Amino acid sequence: MRKTITITYPASPVRTAQMLADPSYQETRVSRAGLDNASVDVAQRGQGFVATIAGSIQPSQLPSVASRFVRSAVSFSVAESWGEPKDDGSRSGGYDVTVKNAPVKVSATSTMAPAAESAGEATTVTVDVDLKVTVPLVGKAIEEKAMGMVGRVVADEESRATAWLAEH
């Protein structure tokens, strides 16, 4: 199942990239997710960076349609990478997602650019996600449930990023 997700940050692309490359911001993402054994690593790659979050989720934290197929914690890592900026601050990126103990495949590409008509004071991140759950008969339902939660995740990310930017 494919979906395009749009996240708007109230800062320039340069400031947004600085936030996303800050380990303390990544720690706030981890703390709100309720992950077990969570870790954060941010590595600079020239003028780009890779922020990796790894951890595990207990079956009880998964949507009920998925939790009945999972017997133990699901370990995962998400590596959010952003390349070097262009003159206007825009960047290309992607997400490398690894999920263990679950029949899930996720791939995503992303772009970061100044938001239209924002005079450079807002940034739009567009993420094109491809999610595939290979469980006979219910895989599609699990995909739909997961993608249905995206709106809340985006709203939370925008809210917490706004607060973080105001404090830093």
C-alpha positions as CSV (number, residue, x, y, z in Angstrom):
1,M,0.0,0.0,0.0
2,R,1.4,3.4,-1.0
3,K,0.7,6.7,0.7
4,T,2.2,10.2,0.4
5,I,2.6,11.9,3.8
6,T,3.2,15.7,4.2
7,I,4.7,17.2,7.3
8,T,5.0,21.0,7.7
9,Y,7.6,22.4,10.1
10,P,7.5,26.1,11.1
11,A,11.1,26.8,10.2
12,S,13.4,27.1,7.2
13,P,14.8,24.0,5.7
14,V,18.2,24.8,7.2
15,R,16.7,25.0,10.7
16,T,14.5,22.0,10.1
17,A,17.5,19.9,9.0
18,Q,19.4,21.1,12.1
19,M,16.5,19.9,14.3
20,L,16.2,16.5,12.6
21,A,20.0,16.1,13.0
22,D,20.0,16.9,16.7
23,P,20.2,13.8,18.9
24,S,18.1,15.6,21.6
25,Y,15.2,16.0,19.1
26,Q,15.5,12.4,18.1
27,E,15.4,11.4,21.8
28,T,12.0,13.3,22.1
29,R,10.7,11.1,19.2
30,V,11.8,8.0,21.1
31,S,10.4,9.1,24.4
32,R,6.9,9.7,23.0
33,A,6.8,6.3,21.2
34,G,7.0,4.1,24.3
35,L,9.7,1.8,22.9
36,D,11.6,-0.9,24.7
37,N,15.4,-0.9,24.5
38,A,15.3,2.3,22.4
39,S,18.5,3.9,21.0
40,V,19.3,6.9,18.9
41,D,22.3,7.5,16.7
42,V,22.9,10.6,14.4
43,A,25.8,10.4,12.0
44,Q,26.9,13.3,9.8
45,R,27.5,12.5,6.1
46,G,29.2,15.5,4.6
47,Q,26.4,18.2,4.8
48,G,23.8,15.5,5.1
49,F,23.1,13.1,8.0
50,V,21.5,9.8,9.0
51,A,19.4,9.6,12.2
52,T,18.7,6.1,13.3
53,I,16.2,5.0,15.9
54,A,16.1,1.4,17.0
55,G,14.0,-0.4,19.5
56,S,11.3,-2.9,20.0
57,I,7.5,-2.8,20.5
58,Q,5.5,-5.3,22.6
59,P,2.6,-7.0,20.8
60,S,0.2,-5.2,23.2
61,Q,1.2,-1.9,21.7
62,L,0.3,-3.0,18.2
63,P,-3.2,-2.6,16.6
64,S,-5.3,-5.6,17.6
65,V,-5.6,-6.7,14.0
66,A,-1.7,-7.1,14.0
67,S,-1.0,-8.1,17.6
68,R,-2.8,-11.5,17.3
69,F,-0.2,-12.6,14.8
70,V,2.8,-11.5,16.9
71,R,4.0,-13.6,19.8
72,S,7.0,-11.6,21.0
73,A,8.4,-8.1,20.8
74,V,8.9,-6.7,17.3
75,S,12.4,-5.3,16.9
76,F,13.0,-2.6,14.3
77,S,15.3,0.2,13.2
78,V,14.4,3.3,11.2
79,A,17.3,5.2,9.5
80,E,16.1,8.6,8.3
81,S,18.7,9.9,5.8
82,W,19.0,13.4,4.3
83,G,21.4,14.4,1.6
84,E,23.3,17.6,1.1
85,P,21.2,20.8,0.7
86,K,20.6,22.6,-2.5
87,D,20.9,26.4,-2.7
88,D,17.3,26.9,-1.4
89,G,17.9,24.4,1.5
90,S,15.9,21.6,-0.1
91,R,17.2,18.0,0.3
92,S,16.4,14.5,-0.8
93,G,16.2,11.7,1.6
94,G,14.8,8.3,2.4
95,Y,14.0,5.9,5.2
96,D,15.6,2.5,5.6
97,V,13.2,0.5,7.8
98,T,14.1,-3.0,9.1
99,V,11.5,-5.0,11.0
100,K,12.4,-8.3,12.7
101,N,9.9,-10.9,13.8
102,A,7.1,-9.5,11.6
103,P,6.1,-10.0,8.0
104,V,6.5,-6.3,7.1
105,K,8.4,-4.5,4.4
106,V,8.6,-0.7,4.4
107,S,10.4,1.6,1.9
108,A,10.2,5.4,1.7
109,T,11.7,8.3,-0.2
110,S,11.4,11.9,1.0
111,T,12.0,15.5,0.0
112,M,12.5,18.6,2.2
113,A,11.7,22.0,0.6
114,P,10.7,25.5,1.5
115,A,6.9,25.5,2.0
116,A,5.1,27.3,-0.8
117,E,4.4,31.0,-0.1
118,S,6.1,30.8,3.3
119,A,8.9,33.3,2.6
120,G,11.3,30.6,3.7
121,E,9.9,30.4,7.2
122,A,8.3,27.0,6.8
123,T,9.4,23.6,5.4
124,T,7.4,20.9,3.8
125,V,8.7,17.3,4.1
126,T,7.0,14.9,1.7
127,V,7.4,11.2,2.3
128,D,6.3,8.6,-0.2
129,V,5.8,5.4,1.8
130,D,5.3,1.8,0.4
131,L,4.1,-0.6,3.1
132,K,3.7,-4.3,2.5
133,V,2.3,-6.8,5.1
134,T,2.5,-10.4,3.9
135,V,0.0,-12.1,6.2
136,P,-2.6,-14.2,4.2
137,L,-6.1,-12.8,4.2
138,V,-5.5,-9.9,6.7
139,G,-2.3,-8.3,5.3
140,K,-4.3,-5.6,3.5
141,A,-6.4,-4.8,6.7
142,I,-3.2,-4.4,8.7
143,E,-1.8,-2.1,6.1
144,E,-4.9,0.0,6.1
145,K,-5.0,0.2,9.9
146,A,-1.3,1.3,10.0
147,M,-1.8,3.9,7.2
148,G,-4.9,5.1,8.9
149,M,-2.8,6.1,12.0
150,V,-0.6,8.4,9.9
151,G,-2.7,11.5,10.4
152,R,-2.3,11.3,14.2
153,V,1.4,10.6,13.9
154,V,1.9,13.7,11.6
155,A,-0.1,15.9,13.9
156,D,2.0,14.8,16.9
157,E,5.2,15.3,14.9
158,E,4.2,18.8,13.9
159,S,3.1,19.8,17.4
160,R,6.2,18.5,19.1
161,A,8.5,20.0,16.5
162,T,6.9,23.4,16.9
163,A,7.4,23.2,20.6
164,W,11.0,22.0,20.2
165,L,11.8,24.8,17.7
166,A,10.4,27.4,20.1
167,E,12.6,26.1,22.9
168,H,15.8,25.8,21.0
